[in-house]
């Protein structure tokens, strides 16, 4: 099966970059494409596309894989099973737009962050950058090839995926040679606030402009 979902075309001219938005558990592409206008002013040449995850979710929306509990090792199997479809979607979009992976960014929320981190760090297509909102890294496999920089944001009042997941993920990424930036939003639950969106747009603009180191051992906080 092929993934599909809503898209937002560039503000002007032909597409110069591609941003793939991976939604969370029980949501759909329409939910996450709503963040695209907040990022577009800094990325006027980018196409934003938010594919629906492959499996209907019990009740409503879609899921990349079933979740019974927040266990990174258990969820890693689900991430591995779903990544092939995401990789194929990204490859097709890059080909359609005649763009190379250095013009690509993967952005995820919650379960979509798990997908973006796995696909971007362990998959065959290495993007220019990865942004993860309110998610975590699954598994412990090493990262291979060209390692893109990563931005992580999380709310300190998140009751779905605890904020400690950010520190676990940032530590694992940094130990693996990934250049990581991170931010914790005070009073935010399981969501994305204006500060996180502003940091993401600036981070992606720097990455697409070649002004971020692709790898390194440093982790740093943004305020």
C-alpha positions in Angstrom: 0.0 0.0 0.0 1.1 3.6 -0.7 0.7 6.3 1.9 -1.1 9.6 1.1 -2.2 12.7 2.9 -2.7 16.5 2.7 0.0 18.8 1.5 0.8 22.5 1.4 2.6 23.8 -1.7 5.4 26.4 -1.6 4.6 30.1 -1.0 6.4 30.9 -4.3 8.1 29.2 -7.2 9.0 25.5 -7.7 9.7 23.4 -4.7 13.2 23.8 -3.2 12.7 21.6 -0.2 10.5 18.8 1.2 9.2 18.6 4.8 7.4 15.3 5.7 5.2 15.6 8.8 4.5 12.3 10.7 1.4 12.5 12.9 0.8 10.9 16.2 -1.3 7.9 17.4 -5.0 8.3 16.7 -4.6 11.4 14.5 -4.2 11.8 10.8 -2.4 14.0 8.2 -5.0 16.7 8.5 -4.1 17.2 12.1 -0.4 17.7 11.6 -0.5 19.7 8.4 -1.9 22.5 10.5 1.6 23.2 11.8 2.9 23.7 8.2 1.8 27.4 7.9 3.7 28.2 11.1 6.9 26.8 9.5 6.3 28.1 6.0 7.4 31.7 6.5 10.9 30.6 7.3 10.8 28.0 4.5 8.9 29.6 1.6 10.2 27.2 -1.0 9.2 24.0 0.9 6.5 21.6 0.2 4.9 20.2 3.3 3.2 16.8 3.2 1.6 14.8 6.0 0.8 11.2 5.1 -1.8 9.3 7.0 -0.3 6.4 8.9 -1.0 2.9 7.4 -3.3 1.4 10.0 -6.8 2.6 11.2 -6.7 3.3 14.9 -9.3 1.8 17.2 -11.9 4.5 17.6 -10.7 7.2 15.2 -7.7 8.3 13.2 -4.6 6.2 12.2 -1.6 4.6 13.8 1.8 3.8 12.5 1.7 0.7 14.8 -0.4 -0.4 17.8 0.7 0.8 21.2 -0.2 -1.1 24.4 2.2 0.7 26.7 5.0 3.3 26.6 8.0 0.9 26.3 10.7 2.0 23.9 11.9 -1.6 23.3 8.4 -2.9 22.7 7.6 -0.1 20.4 10.8 -0.5 18.4 9.4 -3.6 16.7 6.4 -1.5 15.6 8.6 1.3 14.3 10.7 -1.2 12.3 7.6 -2.7 10.8 6.2 0.6 9.6 9.4 2.3 8.4 9.4 0.6 5.0 6.2 2.4 4.0 7.4 5.7 5.2 10.7 5.3 3.4 8.9 4.4 0.1 6.7 7.5 0.5 9.6 9.8 1.1 11.5 8.4 -1.9 8.5 8.9 -4.1 8.0 12.5 -3.0 11.7 13.3 -3.5 11.5 11.8 -7.0 8.3 13.6 -7.8 9.9 17.0 -6.8 13.3 16.1 -8.3 14.9 16.8 -4.9 17.8 15.1 -3.1 17.8 14.0 0.5 19.8 17.1 1.6 16.6 19.1 0.7 14.5 16.9 3.0 13.4 17.2 6.7 11.4 14.8 8.8 9.2 16.2 11.5 7.2 14.1 13.9 4.8 14.4 16.8 4.5 11.7 19.5 4.4 8.3 17.7 5.4 10.2 14.5 8.6 11.3 16.3 9.5 7.7 16.8 9.0 7.1 13.1 11.0 10.3 12.1 13.9 9.4 14.3 14.1 5.8 13.2 13.7 6.5 9.5 16.0 9.5 9.5 18.8 8.0 11.6 18.7 4.3 10.7 17.0 4.3 7.2 18.5 4.5 3.7 17.4 8.2 3.2 19.3 10.7 5.4 17.5 14.0 5.6 19.1 17.4 6.3 17.4 17.6 9.7 14.9 15.9 12.0 12.5 17.6 14.4 10.7 15.6 17.1 7.8 17.0 19.2 6.7 15.1 22.3 8.2 11.8 21.3 11.1 9.4 22.0 13.7 7.2 20.4 13.0 3.5 20.2 15.6 0.7 20.2 19.3 0.8 20.7 20.7 0.0 17.3 23.6 2.3 16.2 23.1 5.1 13.7 24.7 4.7 10.3 25.8 6.9 7.4 25.5 10.6 7.4 23.9 11.6 10.7 21.5 14.6 10.5 21.1 17.1 13.4 18.0 16.7 15.6 15.8 19.1 17.5 13.6 17.7 20.3 10.9 19.6 22.2 8.6 18.4 25.0 6.1 19.7 27.5 7.0 19.4 31.2 3.3 18.6 31.9 3.1 15.8 29.3 1.1 12.9 30.8 1.1 10.7 27.7 4.9 10.5 27.0 6.7 11.8 30.2 9.2 14.6 29.7 11.9 12.3 31.0 11.7 10.7 27.5 13.3 13.8 26.0 16.4 13.5 28.2 16.6 9.8 27.6 16.4 10.4 23.9 18.8 13.3 23.8 21.3 11.4 25.8 21.1 8.3 23.5 21.4 10.5 20.4 24.3 12.5 21.8 26.2 9.3 22.8 25.6 8.0 19.2 27.3 11.1 17.7 24.1 13.0 16.8 24.1 16.8 17.1 21.1 17.4 19.4 19.3 20.5 20.4 16.3 20.4 22.8 13.7 22.5 24.6 11.2 21.9 27.4 8.1 24.0 27.4 6.8 24.9 30.8 3.2 24.0 31.6 2.7 22.3 28.2 1.0 18.9 28.1 1.1 16.5 25.1 1.2 19.0 22.4 3.1 21.7 20.4 3.3 25.3 21.5 4.3 28.5 19.7 7.8 28.4 21.2 8.4 24.9 19.8 7.1 25.9 16.4 9.4 29.0 16.3 12.4 26.9 17.3 11.6 24.3 14.7 11.2 26.8 11.9 14.6 28.4 12.8 16.3 25.0 13.1 15.0 23.8 9.7 16.0 27.1 8.0 19.5 26.7 9.4 19.8 23.1 8.5 18.6 23.7 4.9 21.1 26.6 4.7 23.9 24.2 5.6 24.6 26.1 8.8 24.2 23.3 11.3 26.9 20.8 12.1 25.6 17.4 10.9 27.0 15.4 13.8 28.9 15.7 17.1 28.8 14.7 20.7 27.2 17.9 22.1 23.6 18.2 23.4 22.3 21.6 24.3 19.2 23.2 25.6 17.3 26.1 23.8 15.4 28.7 25.8 
